[in-house]
Amino acid sequence: MNHTIPTLRLLSGLALLGVTATTPLAAQFDGIAAEIRRIIEEEGVPSMSVAVARDGKIVWEAGFGVANKETGLRATAHTPYSLASISKPITATGLMILVERGFVDLDRPINDYLGEAKVNGRAGDAAQATVRRVANHSSGLPLHYQFFYEDEPYRRPPMDETIRRYANLVTAPGERYQYSNLGYGLIDYLIARRADMSYPDFLRREVFEPLGMHRSAVDVPPGIEDEQAVRYAADGTAVPFYDFDHPGGSAVYASAHDLVRFAMFHLGDAVDGQRRIISEASRRAMQRPTMVTGPNRGYGIGWATRKSEAGVELVSHTGGMGGVATSLTLVPAFDIAVAVLTNSSSRWPHVVAQNILEAMLPGRVTMAETDDGERSPELALLRGTWSGTVVTHQGNLPLMITIAGDSVTARFGRMGHVPVEEISFEDGYFRGRFPGTFGTPDVERREYRVQLDLRLRGDILNGSAIAQSTPGNRVGNALTHWAELRKR
């Protein structure tokens, strides 16, 4: 669901328009800084780090609050933060290095670059699941996230095993935008295989070091472990360190200073201490949307794009997971970049980033309202009983859905009929949620419900049956299984 980000109260005296290297920067950003301090004091955000660049120079960077509450470590612009999904444009930059060197072809099947385990073409031809489509989230790979906490006995399996269990195309390649962390797990696996070195080593040698990102790494930067921003849960407790089976989508740490340097490279700026790692053509290709994700919105190779009401294009990525909320926005037409990082889950980095942009470019970057109103489910086409199976790596489970008027029930596995809630049928997709049991060790680690996301294809409904964790103090998992039902 898209959410319209509210505009912060801009304090009197805030006048960022016309910031240059010769102006007293502290005075120019006093209003934003004061508001960030208020957020930290009143909204439960432990710390926030900000960096802003314009015309190839960092015009403001600062840290606020406490990066580590246990030690009292203060946040600075050089504090490494977990980036969550801002890892994706960084991973995609590594991918483009291999493309330019001829090791990867964006328009070849991703399966050409994997090992023994391959993407399974359940809903379409796996040969059409190209590297480009994986990178722009249109390959048909599903919703997926899986966390492994250091204080729990579960550990990340080999990537081939994750592929065998979950790399099913739940829609045909090119048919639909489906944001998939699993896709970027495949890309980091591809990078390691084609570069003949580990994914963390490749990013360090080919991206971080050449761009002068000295406090960045996959996972916590070595040697400065005690200087990282600790991730905090909603109740203020530290989140235990966690791993994932999709590091290419989620595992990078970087400081706000480093991240805005990364953004400046992608704006084409000549930055001291940086060398070119990909060509201008490749940078532009990454920012060119090749999949539509919504009105005036798209996704390229690792970057999301959107146009403001005034027609200004913004290139961006955000991140969010347990103890993390991050925002990175580029405005190519005005050579501006804004990075905002926090070590808790909240909307505030996005609010602060939007307001910095509004202050620098008043009236040019306001985003159009989106319609998130409730829609009445139109279930007439689906009325009746649908039966079939859900495929797990340990065997198939029977699933039956009965639709009678506005009443929908499910019978899954060995359980009896249960009501299906949060029902919708829009754009050919039936969605609903109900309690159920998959029975596999991966799924049963957490409390969850079954979320259906099935495409109507004649007398067949097929697509995703997702074991999605119920909300808790720790972020859980979303593990998608292939489901197919026929109308009786």
C-alpha positions in Angstrom: 0.0 0.0 0.0 1.2 3.5 -0.8 1.1 6.1 1.9 1.1 9.8 1.4 3.9 11.2 3.6 2.8 14.1 5.6 4.8 17.3 5.5 6.7 18.3 8.7 6.0 21.6 10.3 8.8 23.8 8.8 10.1 26.1 11.5 10.4 29.8 11.0 13.7 30.9 9.6 14.1 27.8 7.4 15.5 29.0 4.0 17.4 26.3 2.2 16.9 27.7 -1.3 20.2 28.8 -2.8 22.5 26.8 -0.5 26.1 27.1 -1.7 29.4 26.1 -0.4 30.0 29.7 0.8 26.9 30.1 2.9 27.0 29.3 6.7 25.6 25.8 6.5 24.6 25.5 10.1 22.3 28.5 9.8 20.8 27.2 6.5 19.8 23.9 8.1 18.9 25.0 11.6 15.2 24.5 11.1 15.5 20.9 9.9 18.0 20.1 12.6 15.7 21.5 15.3 12.9 19.3 14.0 15.1 16.2 14.0 15.9 16.9 17.6 12.2 17.1 18.4 11.6 13.8 16.6 14.3 12.1 18.7 13.0 13.6 22.0 9.3 13.0 21.3 8.8 10.2 18.8 11.1 7.4 20.1 13.7 7.5 17.4 17.1 6.7 19.0 19.2 8.5 16.4 19.2 10.0 12.9 22.0 10.7 10.5 21.6 13.1 7.5 23.7 14.0 4.5 22.8 16.4 1.7 24.7 17.1 -1.5 24.2 19.7 -4.2 26.3 20.4 -7.3 28.8 17.7 -6.5 29.5 18.9 -2.9 28.2 17.8 0.5 26.5 20.9 1.8 25.3 19.5 5.1 25.8 16.4 7.1 25.1 15.7 10.7 24.2 13.1 13.3 21.6 13.4 16.0 20.8 11.2 19.0 22.3 8.0 20.3 23.6 5.3 18.0 24.1 2.9 20.9 22.0 3.5 24.0 24.0 0.9 26.0 27.3 2.7 25.5 26.0 6.2 25.0 27.7 6.4 21.5 26.5 9.6 19.8 25.5 9.4 16.2 27.5 11.3 13.5 27.4 11.5 9.8 30.1 8.8 9.8 28.2 6.3 11.9 27.5 3.1 9.9 23.8 2.2 9.8 22.0 -0.8 8.5 20.6 0.3 5.1 18.0 -2.5 4.5 16.7 -2.2 0.9 19.0 0.7 0.0 21.4 -2.3 -0.4 19.6 -3.0 -3.8 21.0 0.0 -5.8 24.4 -0.8 -4.4 24.2 -4.5 -5.3 22.9 -3.4 -8.7 25.9 -1.2 -9.2 28.1 -4.3 -8.6 26.0 -6.2 -11.1 26.6 -3.5 -13.8 30.3 -3.7 -13.2 30.1 -7.3 -14.3 27.9 -6.4 -17.2 30.4 -3.9 -18.5 33.2 -6.5 -18.2 31.2 -9.0 -20.3 30.6 -11.5 -17.4 26.9 -11.0 -17.3 24.2 -10.3 -20.0 21.2 -8.5 -18.6 18.9 -10.1 -21.1 20.0 -13.7 -20.6 18.0 -16.0 -18.2 19.1 -15.7 -14.5 19.2 -19.5 -14.5 22.3 -19.3 -16.9 24.2 -17.8 -13.9 23.0 -20.0 -11.1 24.4 -23.3 -9.8 22.6 -26.7 -9.7 19.4 -25.2 -8.3 17.3 -23.2 -10.8 14.4 -20.9 -10.8 11.2 -22.9 -11.3 8.9 -21.6 -14.0 5.6 -22.4 -12.3 3.5 -19.6 -13.9 5.6 -18.9 -17.0 8.8 -19.8 -18.9 11.8 -19.5 -16.6 13.9 -18.7 -19.7 12.1 -15.3 -19.8 13.1 -14.6 -16.2 16.1 -12.6 -17.3 18.7 -10.8 -15.1 17.1 -7.5 -16.1 13.7 -8.6 -15.0 15.0 -9.9 -11.7 16.7 -6.5 -11.2 13.4 -4.6 -11.9 11.2 -7.0 -9.9 9.2 -8.2 -13.0 10.6 -11.7 -13.3 7.7 -13.4 -11.5 9.7 -14.1 -8.3 7.6 -13.8 -5.2 7.4 -11.7 -2.0 10.1 -13.1 0.2 12.0 -12.2 3.4 13.5 -14.6 5.9 15.5 -13.5 9.0 17.9 -15.5 11.1 18.6 -14.0 14.6 21.9 -14.7 16.3 20.2 -15.6 19.6 18.0 -18.3 17.9 19.1 -21.8 16.7 18.2 -21.2 13.0 20.8 -20.4 10.5 20.7 -19.4 6.9 20.7 -22.3 4.5 23.0 -22.6 1.4 21.6 -20.4 -1.4 20.9 -23.4 -3.6 18.6 -24.7 -0.9 16.7 -21.4 -0.7 16.4 -21.5 -4.5 15.0 -25.0 -4.4 12.4 -24.1 -1.8 11.3 -20.7 -2.8 12.4 -19.6 -6.3 9.1 -20.2 -8.0 7.8 -17.9 -10.6 4.3 -17.0 -9.2 3.5 -14.8 -12.2 4.7 -14.9 -15.8 7.9 -12.9 -16.4 7.1 -9.3 -17.4 3.5 -9.7 -16.3 3.6 -7.9 -13.0 5.7 -5.8 -10.7 6.3 -7.9 -7.5 9.0 -6.5 -5.2 11.2 -9.5 -4.3 14.1 -9.6 -1.9 14.7 -13.1 -3.2 15.5 -11.7 -6.6 18.3 -9.7 -5.1 19.5 -12.7 -3.2 19.9 -14.4 -6.6 21.8 -11.3 -7.9 24.3 -11.4 -5.0 24.7 -15.1 -5.7 25.3 -14.4 -9.4 27.9 -11.8 -8.5 29.9 -14.2 -6.3 29.8 -16.9 -9.0 30.7 -14.7 -11.9 33.4 -12.7 -10.0 34.9 -15.8 -8.4 34.9 -14.1 -5.0 32.5 -13.5 -2.2 29.8 -10.9 -2.6 31.0 -8.9 0.4 34.6 -8.9 -1.0 33.4 -7.9 -4.4 31.5 -4.9 -3.2 34.4 -3.8 -0.9 36.9 -4.0 -3.7 34.8 -2.9 -6.7 32.3 -0.4 -5.2 33.1 0.8 -1.7 36.9 1.4 -2.0 36.8 3.1 -5.4 34.0 5.4 -4.3 35.7 6.3 -1.0 33.0 4.6 1.1 35.4 3.7 3.9 32.8 3.0 6.5 30.6 0.7 4.4 30.4 -3.0 4.1 28.2 -6.0 3.7 27.2 -6.5 7.3 29.0 -4.4 10.0 32.2 -2.8 8.6 35.2 -4.7 10.1 37.3 -2.9 12.6 34.6 -0.5 13.6 32.0 -2.9 15.1 31.7 -0.8 18.2 30.8 2.3 16.2 27.8 1.0 14.3 24.2 2.2 15.0 22.5 -0.6 17.0 19.1 -1.6 15.6 16.3 -1.0 18.1 12.8 -2.5 18.3 9.6 -0.5 18.9 9.9 -1.1 22.7 13.3 0.4 22.8 15.3 -2.9 23.2 18.2 -3.8 21.0 17.4 -6.1 18.2 19.8 -9.1 18.1 22.0 -9.2 15.0 20.3 -11.0 12.2 21.2 -12.6 8.8 19.0 -13.2 5.8 19.0 -15.5 2.7 18.8 -12.4 0.5 21.9 -10.3 1.5 22.0 -8.5 -1.9 18.7 -6.9 -1.0 19.2 -6.1 2.6 22.7 -6.6 4.2 24.7 -3.4 3.4 25.8 -1.0 6.2 27.0 2.5 5.3 27.2 5.9 6.9 25.2 8.9 5.7 28.4 10.4 4.5 29.3 7.3 2.4 25.8 6.9 1.1 25.6 10.5 -0.2 29.0 9.9 -1.9 27.5 6.9 -3.6 24.5 9.1 -4.7 26.8 11.7 -6.0 28.6 9.2 -8.2 25.2 8.1 -9.6 24.4 11.8 -10.3 27.5 11.9 -12.5 29.4 14.3 -10.2 33.2 14.4 -10.1 34.0 13.7 -6.4 37.4 13.9 -4.8 38.8 10.4 -4.0 36.4 8.6 -6.4 37.1 6.8 -9.6 34.6 5.7 -12.2 33.4 2.2 -11.7 30.7 2.1 -14.4 30.1 4.2 -17.4 27.6 7.1 -17.7 25.6 4.9 -20.0 25.3 2.2 -17.4 24.4 4.7 -14.7 21.7 6.1 -16.9 20.4 2.6 -17.7 20.1 1.9 -14.0 17.8 5.0 -13.6 15.7 4.3 -16.6 12.4 2.6 -15.5 11.8 -0.6 -17.4 8.8 -1.7 -15.3 5.8 0.4 -14.4 5.0 0.2 -10.6 2.2 2.8 -10.4 1.0 6.2 -11.8 4.2 8.1 -12.7 6.3 5.5 -10.9 8.7 2.8 -12.2 11.7 0.7 -11.4 15.0 0.3 -13.3 18.1 -1.6 -12.3 18.1 -1.2 -8.5 16.5 2.3 -8.5 12.9 3.3 -8.1 11.7 6.4 -10.1 8.8 8.7 -9.7 7.7 12.1 -11.0 6.4 14.9 -8.8 3.3 16.9 -9.6 5.6 19.5 -11.2 7.1 16.8 -13.5 10.5 16.6 -11.7 11.9 13.1 -11.8 13.2 11.6 -8.5 15.4 8.6 -8.4 15.4 6.9 -5.0 15.3 3.9 -2.8 14.1 3.4 0.8 14.7 0.7 3.3 12.8 -0.8 6.2 13.1 -3.9 8.5 13.6 -4.6 12.1 15.2 -1.6 13.7 15.8 0.2 10.4 14.3 2.9 8.4 16.3 4.6 5.6 15.8 7.0 2.7 18.0 8.0 -0.3 16.7 10.4 -3.0 18.4 11.8 -6.1 17.1 14.7 -8.1 19.2 14.5 -11.3 17.8 17.7 -12.9 19.0 19.7 -9.9 22.1 17.6 -9.0 20.8 17.0 -5.4 21.0 14.0 -3.2 19.5 13.5 0.3 20.3 10.5 2.6 18.5 10.0 5.9 19.3 7.0 8.1 17.8 5.8 11.5 18.2 2.8 13.7 14.5 2.2 14.4 11.4 1.5 12.3 9.4 4.6 11.6 8.2 7.0 8.9 10.4 9.8 10.0 13.4 9.4 7.6 11.0 9.7 4.7 9.3 12.7 6.2 12.6 14.4 6.9 14.0 13.6 3.4 10.8 14.9 1.7 10.9 18.2 3.7 14.6 18.8 2.9 13.7 18.4 -0.8 10.7 20.6 -0.4 12.8 23.3 1.2 15.5 23.1 -1.4 13.1 23.0 -4.3 9.8 24.5 -3.1 6.8 23.5 -5.1 8.8 21.1 -7.4 8.9 17.8 -5.6 5.5 17.5 -4.0 4.1 14.0 -4.8 0.5 13.5 -6.0 -2.0 12.0 -3.6 -2.7 8.3 -4.2 -6.0 6.6 -3.7 -5.7 4.1 -0.9 -9.4 3.9 -0.2 -11.2 0.6 0.4 -12.7 -1.1 -2.6 -15.6 -3.4 -2.6 -14.6 -7.0 -3.6 -16.2 -8.0 -6.9 -16.4 -11.7 -6.4 -19.2 -12.6 -8.8 -16.7 -14.1 -11.3 -15.3 -16.4 -8.7 -18.4 -17.6 -7.1 -18.3 -21.4 -6.4 -15.7 -23.8 -5.1 -12.0 -23.9 -6.1 -9.8 -26.8 -5.2 -6.2 -27.6 -5.7 -2.8 -27.7 -4.0 -0.1 -25.7 -2.3 3.4 -26.9 -3.1 6.0 -26.9 -0.2 9.5 -28.4 -0.3 8.2 -31.2 1.9 5.2 -32.1 -0.2 1.8 -30.8 -1.4 -1.1 -29.6 0.8 -4.7 -29.6 -0.3 -6.4 -26.2 -0.5 -10.1 -25.5 -1.1 -11.7 -22.1 -1.4 -15.5 -21.6 -1.3 -16.9 -18.3 -2.4 -20.6 -17.7 -1.8 -21.7 -14.1 -2.2 -19.5 -12.0 0.1 -18.7 -15.0 2.3 -15.4 -16.8 1.6 -14.1 -19.9 3.5 -10.9 -21.9 3.1 -10.0 -25.5 4.0 -6.2 -26.0 4.1 -4.3 -29.1 4.8 -6.0 -31.1 7.6 -7.9 -28.2 9.1 -11.6 -27.6 8.7 -13.3 -24.7 7.0 -12.2 -21.2 8.3 -13.4 -17.8 7.2 -11.2 -15.8 4.8 -10.7 -12.2 5.8 -9.4 -9.0 4.1 -10.9 -10.2 0.8 -10.4 -8.4 -2.5 -10.6 -9.2 -6.2 -9.0 -6.4 -8.3 -7.1 -6.4 -11.6 -7.6 -10.1 -11.9 -6.1 -11.0 -8.5 -7.9 -12.6 -5.6 -6.5 -11.9 -2.2 -7.4 -13.0 1.3 -6.0 -14.0 4.6 -6.8 -16.9 7.0 -5.2 -19.0 9.7 -3.5 -22.2 8.5 -0.6 -24.5 9.0 2.1 -25.3 6.4 4.0 -27.7 8.7 7.5 -27.0 7.3 10.3 -26.1 9.7 11.0 -22.8 8.0 7.5 -21.6 8.4 6.7 -23.0 11.8 9.5 -20.9 13.5 7.0 -18.0 13.9 3.3 -17.4 14.3 1.8 -16.6 10.9 -1.3 -16.5 8.7 -1.8 -17.6 5.1 -2.0 -14.8 2.6 -3.4 -15.7 -0.8 -2.5 -13.7 -3.9 -3.9 -15.6 -6.9 -4.4 -14.6 -10.5 -7.6 -15.7 -12.3 -6.7 -17.5 -15.6 -9.9 -18.9 -17.1 -11.0 -21.6 -14.7 -7.7 -21.6 -12.8 -6.6 -19.5 -9.9 -2.8 -19.7 -9.3 0.0 -17.8 -7.7 1.1 -17.2 -4.1 0.2 -18.8 -0.8 2.4 -16.8 1.6 3.2 -17.8 5.1 3.4 -14.3 6.5 4.4 -13.7 10.1 2.0 -11.9 12.4 3.3 -8.6 13.8 5.7 -8.8 16.7 8.6 -7.1 18.4 10.9 -8.9 15.9 10.3 -8.8 12.1 9.3 -12.3 11.0 9.2 -14.0 7.6 7.2 -14.0 4.4 7.7 -17.4 2.7 5.8 -17.8 -0.6 4.6 -21.1 -1.9 3.1 -22.0 -5.3 -0.6 -22.6 -5.3 -3.0 -23.6 -8.1 -6.7 -24.2 -7.9 -9.4 -25.2 -10.4 -13.0 -24.4 -10.3 -15.2 -27.4 -9.7 
